[in-house]
Amino acid sequence: SFEDSSVSRGGVSTDGGFVYNGTRMPDVIGALRLKQGWGEASLIGGYHQTTFNENATVGGANHTATGYGVMGYVSINLPMLAAGDSIAFQAAFERNALKFAGLGGASVNGWQNNTVDVYYNGTYSQTGYSLLAYFKHNWTPSVSSELEGSYGNVRYSNSASLASYTTNGYSEFRIGHLLAWHPVKNMEIGLDTAYQHYHNKFNASQIATGFFVPANGIKTNENDFRVQLRLKASF
C-alpha cells in the first residue's frame, strides 16, 4: 500500500531551528499475513521519508532523511481456556520512523523530542524498538477481560553537541486492563485502566543545554495512571 506519510511522521528535532518541511512521497508498506485455525501471524515492513528545513539563523537549508520499520506479530487461539480466548505477541524495530514501532505518542511529561523521527546535527540517525504482549479471556459469553503490556526504547545518534549521545534517549513501559460487558450484540461497555512509566536517559548536563527542555521542564522519571469508561456501539 501507499499511505499518507503525514500521519505517521513523528517530526524532527527543533535543535537549531529545524522544522518539519512537508510531505514529498507516501509511506510504502508491505505485509504478509497467515491465518489458520490455530491463530494468525504477520510480517510487515515500511519505508518512510522525513523532510525538514533549517531556519534562516542556521543556514535555511533543506534536508531529507529516509527511514524504515519492520514488525512481526503472532496471535494464538486458546479455546482450551474459553471460546474466543487468545494470546498475542508483537515486536517492532524502526530507524528514523518512530511511529512504525508504535512510538512517538505524547509522553506524560509532554517532552517535544519524544516525537522526533530524526535528530540532525551532521547525521540522520535515530532507532527504536517496542515489545508487546496481549491476552484476552472471556469469563462469560458477555463479559471479557483484556490485559496488555508493552515496552519501548529510543536511541539517538552521536552528535558533536552532546557527549555520549548514543547512550541517551528515553524508554517507557505500559500495562493496561479492559473489563468489558456486551449487554447486546455490537454494544460494549468497558472500564479501561492503564499505567505508564517514562524514563528519560539524558543526563543532567545535556538537559541543562536547553535543547530538550519544554517550558514546564523535564524530569528523569514520570508516572501516569488513568481510568476511562468506554461505551461503544457498532453498526
URHU-V683705 format. One record per residue. RES is the residue in one letter. PHI is phi in radians with two decimals (999 if undefined). Layout:
res->RES phi->PHI
res->RES phi->PHI
This chain:
res->S phi->999
res->F phi->-2.05
res->E phi->-2.18
res->D phi->-1.12
res->S phi->-1.26
res->S phi->-1.18
res->V phi->-1.50
res->S phi->-1.80
res->R phi->-1.20
res->G phi->-1.72
res->G phi->2.02
res->V phi->-2.43
res->S phi->-1.13
res->T phi->-1.67
res->D phi->-1.08
res->G phi->1.36
res->G phi->1.55
res->F phi->-1.40
res->V phi->-2.31
res->Y phi->-1.03
res->N phi->-2.23
res->G phi->1.53
res->T phi->-1.78
res->R phi->-1.89
res->M phi->-2.73
res->P phi->-1.34
res->D phi->-1.22
res->V phi->-1.92
res->I phi->-2.12
res->G phi->-2.27
res->A phi->-2.52
res->L phi->-2.08
res->R phi->-2.29
res->L phi->-2.24
res->K phi->-2.30
res->Q phi->-2.40
res->G phi->-1.11
res->W phi->-1.36
res->G phi->2.67
res->E phi->-2.66
res->A phi->-2.55
res->S phi->-2.63
res->L phi->-2.30
res->I phi->-2.22
res->G phi->-2.35
res->G phi->-2.59
res->Y phi->-2.06
res->H phi->-2.40
res->Q phi->-2.25
res->T phi->-2.11
res->T phi->-2.02
res->F phi->-2.62
res->N phi->-2.28
res->E phi->-1.47
res->N phi->-1.30
res->A phi->-1.06
res->T phi->-1.24
res->V phi->-2.15
res->G phi->2.01
res->G phi->1.22
res->A phi->-1.43
res->N phi->-1.68
res->H phi->-2.39
res->T phi->-2.31
res->A phi->-2.19
res->T phi->-1.87
res->G phi->-2.53
res->Y phi->-2.69
res->G phi->-2.62
res->V phi->-2.32
res->M phi->-2.51
res->G phi->-2.07
res->Y phi->-2.48
res->V phi->-2.47
res->S phi->-2.21
res->I phi->-2.07
res->N phi->-1.28
res->L phi->-2.21
res->P phi->-1.14
res->M phi->-1.20
res->L phi->-1.54
res->A phi->-2.94
res->A phi->-1.06
res->G phi->1.56
res->D phi->-1.25
res->S phi->-2.78
res->I phi->-2.32
res->A phi->-2.42
res->F phi->-2.37
res->Q phi->-2.50
res->A phi->-2.37
res->A phi->-2.48
res->F phi->-2.37
res->E phi->-2.45
res->R phi->-2.35
res->N phi->1.01
res->A phi->-2.74
res->L phi->-0.89
res->K phi->-1.26
res->F phi->-1.17
res->A phi->-1.89
res->G phi->1.28
res->L phi->-1.85
res->G phi->1.69
res->G phi->-1.32
res->A phi->-1.07
res->S phi->-1.39
res->V phi->-1.17
res->N phi->-1.78
res->G phi->1.23
res->W phi->-1.16
res->Q phi->-1.11
res->N phi->-1.41
res->N phi->-1.40
res->T phi->-2.08
res->V phi->-1.71
res->D phi->-1.19
res->V phi->-2.40
res->Y phi->-2.02
res->Y phi->-1.80
res->N phi->-2.75
res->G phi->1.70
res->T phi->-2.69
res->Y phi->-1.90
res->S phi->-2.92
res->Q phi->-2.79
res->T phi->-2.30
res->G phi->-2.72
res->Y phi->-2.52
res->S phi->-2.50
res->L phi->-2.26
res->L phi->-2.49
res->A phi->-2.29
res->Y phi->-2.49
res->F phi->-2.39
res->K phi->-2.15
res->H phi->-2.32
res->N phi->-1.73
res->W phi->-1.24
res->T phi->-2.45
res->P phi->-1.05
res->S phi->-2.05
res->V phi->-2.19
res->S phi->-2.45
res->S phi->-2.18
res->E phi->-2.26
res->L phi->-2.06
res->E phi->-2.41
res->G phi->-2.38
res->S phi->-2.58
res->Y phi->-2.41
res->G phi->-2.30
res->N phi->-2.48
res->V phi->-2.24
res->R phi->-2.29
res->Y phi->-1.99
res->S phi->-1.29
res->N phi->-1.13
res->S phi->-2.50
res->A phi->-1.13
res->S phi->-1.51
res->L phi->-2.32
res->A phi->-1.21
res->S phi->0.90
res->Y phi->-1.11
res->T phi->-1.17
res->T phi->-1.52
res->N phi->-2.04
res->G phi->2.76
res->Y phi->-2.76
res->S phi->-2.47
res->E phi->-2.69
res->F phi->-2.29
res->R phi->-2.38
res->I phi->-2.43
res->G phi->-2.54
res->H phi->-2.46
res->L phi->-2.12
res->L phi->-1.83
res->A phi->-2.11
res->W phi->-2.15
res->H phi->-1.98
res->P phi->-1.14
res->V phi->-2.45
res->K phi->-1.07
res->N phi->1.19
res->M phi->-2.28
res->E phi->-2.32
res->I phi->-2.08
res->G phi->-2.30
res->L phi->-1.90
res->D phi->-1.92
res->T phi->-2.09
res->A phi->-2.65
res->Y phi->-2.23
res->Q phi->-2.32
res->H phi->-2.11
res->Y phi->-2.00
res->H phi->-2.20
res->N phi->-1.53
res->K phi->-1.72
res->F phi->-1.28
res->N phi->-1.43
res->A phi->-1.07
res->S phi->-1.20
res->Q phi->-1.24
res->I phi->-1.08
res->A phi->-1.19
res->T phi->-1.13
res->G phi->1.61
res->F phi->-1.08
res->F phi->-2.08
res->V phi->-1.87
res->P phi->-1.29
res->A phi->-1.03
res->N phi->-1.61
res->G phi->1.43
res->I phi->-2.44
res->K phi->-1.94
res->T phi->-1.23
res->N phi->-2.30
res->E phi->-2.49
res->N phi->-2.22
res->D phi->-2.48
res->F phi->-2.32
res->R phi->-2.46
res->V phi->-2.27
res->Q phi->-2.30
res->L phi->-1.72
res->R phi->-2.02
res->L phi->-2.09
res->K phi->-2.40
res->A phi->-2.24
res->S phi->-1.94
res->F phi->-2.20
